Amino acid sequence: MAPAETRKTQALIVGGGPVGVFTALILARNGIEITLVEEREEVDMAPRSMAFQPSALAEMVEAGVYEDVYRDSVKNAVISWWKAGHGYNKQHLATISTTEGDQPFLTGLNCSQSDFTKIVLQHLRKEPTATVLFGHRITSIPHSSGESVRATVAKAGAQDAALDNVMEIEASWLIGADGGRSLVRAECGIAFEGFTWPKEQFVATNVYYPFDKYGFTNRNFIIDSVNWAVVAKINNDGLWRVAYGSKPGMTQDQILEELPERFKNFLPGPGEGYTVLQANSYRPHQRCAARFRKGRVILVGDAAHLNNPIGGLGLTTGILGAGPLARALSAVISGKAPESLLDRWEELRRKSWHEQTNKQSIEFKRIAQQGGHGADPDGIWKHDDVAEKNGMIAHMVNANPDAKEKDEALYRALQNPENGRAMRRRVWGLALPVDWMADYEDPDVVTRRGDLRPVEAPIRSGSN
């Protein structure tokens, strides 16, 4: 039985999160006819990613949304490192401030995923070639050929059998930006390789508390084997994100019940008078799709890769994949570039995730949890049968007793301001080379993109 309606579009984007709307906007601004489908009726407001690394800001500039995002963000993401302790007993280890100098984008922004998505969505809705369908979900991808992809779409909550609620969309290209549980990825039979951290879950809370009154900067790592945390300022109205680890399988009620005891280790000063606005638990992953492209279907964002959020690399990596993909696909659809350019994008993005994002996010997690040289009562970093079964051993090479000296040397080195700036420059390794598709772009565009990048510099030893 055929759907009641069939629509055609050049690009169908599945998923209305930050990566999906960002991809859609760049395509639309390049004159591509897009249709974006999102199951939710509105932007997801749950506590999720909020950290943008400097390299993601350059993508916002190219997309024409940077000024709006900047206006609504916490600027100058100064990073501080602390050792855990009750109240006033937290030990300051180092602060990375990158406000000095004239090089562009050495500091990031704090902006909640939901706020960023809303800003980009406002721009997208103004594009004449864009159709945005919130409250709709993909139910299947029954056909994919060398020329097009067809997807069945239903109104959210509707039964598939109700034809008045079902339509078919035929697209030249389909982009799966539908998250870690991607239906697009599943429909295409693409494996999601890697592992889920088996002995923990993460908790993200949005909290009102005057952290800055007690010396906290707007991004903070609290280092401890058990009571580690990431504390970051979400907005300028006093709302902060406190993310930490808990035992897997805890219910929402259990999380809220133990929260006051856990907060004693995270909140500086008296630790009283805080207000928890939201709390959300989730499992951390290190996973990457076996391929990002299968024919006319392309995966991007969490549908393509997942990493634990310590270090703020997930949302940034998604944006760094979306921008180049949208520009490359625009060139392909408009006839300026061959389809092989998309294969080159896939090759470079998968390489960047495996060699940069995945390794860096695991190392940030290890440092925060003192993997290899902390108490580790839950055996999170233990090289045991569980780690071997999940294929984790090769990714835990730095979790050994010798790492303690290395970590402490890092804290000392970061006391040198130039070392902090050098560390921020290194994050640019997540981005694709400036000229990766220069054969199909205006040379002035490539030059401007290069001008947004800082010059690499080494990290010096010592604190002076």
N, C-alpha and C positions, 0 to 999 in steps of 0.2 A: 504494500500500500504506500503510495507516494506521499510525501509531505504536501501540505496545502499550498506552500509558497516556495519558490526558488529564487534566490538572489545571487548576483554575481559581483565579485570584487577582485581587485588586483592582489591585495594582501589581506588575509584574515588573521588577526591577532587574538589568541585565546589567553585571557588573563588580564585583569585590569588593575594589577598591582603596579609598583613603581617601574619595573622593567618593561612591562607590557605597554603602559601608556607612554613611556619615554621612546620606545621603539616606534610606536604608532605615530607620535608627534613628528619625529624626524622624517619618516616615510611621507607623511601628509605634507610636510613643508617642502618636500622635493616633488610635489605634484602627484604622488601615488595615491590611488583610490584605496582607502583602507576601511575595514570593518573590525571593530574591537568588541569582543564578547566577554562579559564578566558575569559570573553566577550571582555574586552578591548584588543587593539592591543599591548599595552605596559603598564608599571606600571603607576598607577594613580599618577599624580604630584600635585593635588590640595592640598591646605593647610588643613592638617588633623592632627591626633595625632602625638606627638613628644616626649612625656615624658615616660621614663621607670623607674619604681620604682625599688629599690634594688632587690626585690624578683624575678623580671623578668630577671635580669642579670645572676642569677644562672641557669635558664633554658637555656640561651644562652651558658653558659659554657658546659652544658651537651650535647647540640646540636652541639658543636664544631664551633660556629660562633662568640663567644665573642670577641676574639682578633681583628677580622676584624671590628666588630661593634664599639668596643672601639676606634680603630684607627681613625675612621671617625666621632666620636661623640664629643660633648661638655662634658668634664669630670667634675666630682665633682659638682653635681647639688645643689649648695648652694641656699637655699630658703630664701627670704626676704619678709617681710610684711610691707606695707605702707598704710597710709590713703591718699585718693585722694586729689588733689589740683593742681592748675595751675602751670606749670613750676617748679620753685624751691621750691614751697610751699608744697610739699609732706612731710608728717611726717613719719619718719622711726619708726616702731613699734618693730621689732625683726628680727633677722637673725638666721637661722638654718644651721650651718656648721658641717659636720660630718666627717671631714678629720682626726681628731685626733683618736688615739687608733689603735689597731691592729686587730680589729674584721672585718671580711669580709663584703662587700656589705652593708654598712650603707648609702651610697650615690647612687643616680641614675645617669642616663645618659640622655642627650638630643640628640636625633637623629630623624630626620624626618621619618615619616612612609614610605615615598617613598624610602628614602635612605636605611632604614633597609630592606625593601622588595627586593630591588635590590641586596643587599649583600647576603641575604639568597637564592635568586633565582640563583645567580652565583654558589653557592655551590650545589643547587639542580640539575642544568643542568649537573653537572659532574657525577651524580649518574647513574650507568648503568641500574637500575630498574625503572628510572623515565622517564615518557613521559609528556612534558609540551606543552599544546595547548592554546596559547593566540589567541585571535580573534575567539573564539568559545563560544557558549552559550548553556546552557541547556534549552530546550523548554518544556519538560515534563518528568515525571517519571511514565511511563505507567504500570510498573510492579514492585512489591516488594514481596518477599516470604521469607520463613525461610532460604533459601539458597543463594539468590542473589537479586540484584536490577538492573533493566534496565532503562537507561535514554536515551532520544533522544537528540542529540546534532547537532546543526547547525552552520555553519560559521556565524560570526556576520554580521548582515545586510542582510543575505540571506532569501528568502522566504521559509517557511517550505515545500512548495510543490516542490521545486527544489531538486530532489533526489540526484543530484550530489553534493549538498552542505550539505546533511544530513547523519548522521550515528547514530548507536545505540551502546552504551557502556554498557556491562554487567559487573557488579562489585560484588565482594563478600560483599563489604561494600561501602556505599556512605556517604561522610562527607560534610555537607552543611556549607561552610565558606563564603557564598555569601552575607554577610552584613545585615543591618537592614531591608531591603525590600526583604529578602530571598525568592526566588522562591522555593527552596527546602522545607523550612518551610511551605509555602503556599500549595505546592503539597501534603504534608503529613497531612494537616489539623490541624496543631499544633497552638494553640492560643498563641498570644504574649501579655501577661498580663502586667498590669501596666498603666502608663499614659505618655502623652506628655505634657510638661509644656505649658499651654495654652496662656499665656499672654506675651510671649517674643520669640525672636529668637536670636541666637548667630551669631556673625561675627568673622571670623578668618582672619587675615591679615598677610602677610609676608612683613616686613619693614626693610629698611636699616636706622639705626640711632644709634649713639654712646651711648647707654644706660649706658654701664659700665663706661663711662667717668664721669657720674653723680652719681655714687654710687650704681647703680643697680647690683645685682648679676645675675647669669644665670637662676634663676627662681624667679619670683616676683608675689606676690598677691597685687593688689591695692584694698583697701577696701572702698566701698561706696554704698549707696542705689541705685544710678543710674549709676554713673561713675565708677563702679568696672571694673577691667580688670585683665587678666593674661598676664604677659610679660615674655617671655623666649627666651633665645639665641638658635638659631637653629644650627648654625655652627660657625666656627672660621673665617669666611670671613665677619663678620659684619651683617649677616641677623638675624632678630629677629621675633618672633611671638607675635602679640598683638591681644588678643581675648577679646571680650566684648559683652554686651547685647544691643539689639535694639528692637523696636516695631515689632511685628509679621507682616508679609505680605509686608515688605518693598522690593522694587525692587533693583536690582544691582545698577541702576543709582541713586536711592534715597540714598542708603548706601554710595556710593562714594561722593555724594553731601554733606552729613552731616559729612563725615569723618573728615575734618579739624577741625571742632568745637569739635568733640568728642576727637580727639587726643590732644587737649589742656589740657585735664584732665589726660592723660596717659603718655605723653612724659615729662621726666625731663629736667631740663636746659631750654634753649631758646625755644625748641620745633619747631625749624625751620630747613629746609634743609633735611627733611626725604624723602625717596622714597618708595612708596608702590609698591611692586612687584606683589602681588596677593591678592585678597579678595574673601572670600567664606562665604555664609550664610547657616545656617541649624537650624533645630529645636532640642532642647534638650529633651531627653527622660529618663524615668526610667522604663524599660520594661524587662521582662524575659519570655522566652518560658515556656509554661506549662509543657513541658518535653523536655529533650535534646536528648533522644533516642526513636525511634519508629521502632522496628524490626531491620533491617539492615541499617537504616538511622540515622545519628548522627549529631547534630547541635553543632557548636563551634563558638567562637568569637561573632561579632555583630549579626549574625544570631540567636544566642542563648540568648543574653542579650545586653542591651544598658543602659548606664548611662550618665548623664551630664559630660562634660570633666573637670570641675574645680577640681583640685587635681590630674589630670593625671592618673586616675584609669582604663580607658577604654582599652587602648592598653595593659597595664600590665595585666589586668584580662584576656584578650584574650590569651596572651602568656602563662599565668599560667594554662589556661584550655587546650591549644593545646599540650603542652609538655607531661603532664600526660596522655592525651587521646592517643597520638601517641604511647607512650611506652606501654600502656595497650592494645591497638588494635594490636600492633606488637606481644605481648605475646599471644593474643587470636588467631590471624591468624596462628602463628607458632605452635600452639597446646600446649603451655606452661601454658596457663591459661584458665579458663572457661569464657563463655560469661557473666556470672554474674559479672565479674570484671568491665565490662562497666557500668552495673547498679550501682555498687558502685561508680564509677567515677561520674556518673550523680548525684547521691545523694549528694556526697560531694561538687561538683561544684555548684549545685543549692543552697545548704545551704550556702556556702561561699559567693555567690553573694547576697543573701537576707540578711545575717547577717553582712557582711563586706562591699563589694563593694557598694551596694545600699545605705546603711546607711551612710557610710563615704562620698560618693560623694554628697549626699544631704546635709550633715553637712558642707562640704567644700563650697558648693554653698551658704548655709545660712550665713556662716561667711563672705564670700566675699561680699554678698549683704546686710549684717546686717539684715537678716530676723528676724522679730519679734520686732526689736527695732530701725529700720531705718525709713526714711521718706516713702519709698515704694509707690510712687505716682501711680504706675500701679497696685497695689494690688497683686503683685506676691505671697506674703506670707500671704495674707488675707484668713482667714478661712470662705470663703463665699460659695454661691451655686455652683460656678464654681469649686472650690476645692473639694466640696463634690461630685459633679457629676462625677469628674474624679478620685475619690478614692484617693485623696491626703491627706486628713486630718490626717490619721494615720501616715503619713510620715513627718508631719510638726510639730511634738510635741515640738521640741526645738525652734520653731519660736514664742517666747513670750517675753514680756518686760524684764523678769529676765535674758535673754540670754546676755544682755549687760554686766553685771557684770562678767558673766562666760567668755565671749570673752576677756575682758580686763585682767582678771586673767591669761588667756592663754598667751597673749602677754608678760605679766610680767614673767611668768614661762619660756617661751622660751628664755629669756635673759640668762638663765643658760645653758651653752653648753651641759651639760649632759642630760638636758631635751630634747634638740634637738635630741641627739642620741637616747634617749628612744622613741621619737616619730617616728623616722625612723625604729626602731626595730618593732614597732607596725604594720607597713605596711606588715610585713611578715605574719600577720594573714590572708592575702589574699591567701596565698599558701596552698596547701594540705600538710598534715603531711608527713614527710620524709619517713616514713615506710608504707604508705597506701597500697602499693602493694608489700611489702617486701617478701611475700611468693613466688613471681614469679620473683624475681630479684636476682642477685648476691649480697651477703652481702657487698662486697667491694664497689659496686655502691651505696648502701644505706648509707654506712658510709661516702663516699666522698660527697654525697648530704648533709648530716647533717653537715659536716665540713664547708660548704659554708654559713651556717646560723649563725647570731649573737646570743648572749645570751640576753634573755629578761631582762629588768630593768624598775623600776617604774619611773614615772615623779614626780619630787619633787616640792613642792610649793615654791613660791618666785622666786627671780632672782639671788640668790647667792648660 
